[in-house]
């Protein structure tokens, strides 16, 4: 647990692992999941730039979820075969 932060390990990754089968079912690749994460993060930064702090925070949290999903999606057993 030295590498993982508490919130990341107990909150983000647990939800991300539940999202992975859904992402696989709709046919998203890990690269597409990463692209969605990037777009959400950039949108969150843009929202904060224009003083929409709550929207920016929500978009940033969603970006973190998708960022956790891309690695989990790649190593998910359903994706491998």
Secondary structure, DSSP 8 states (H G I E B T S, - for coil): --SS-HHIIIIIHHHHHHHHHHHHHTT--HHHHHHHHHHHHHHHHHHHHTT-HHHHHHHHHHHHHHHHHHHHHHH-HHHH-
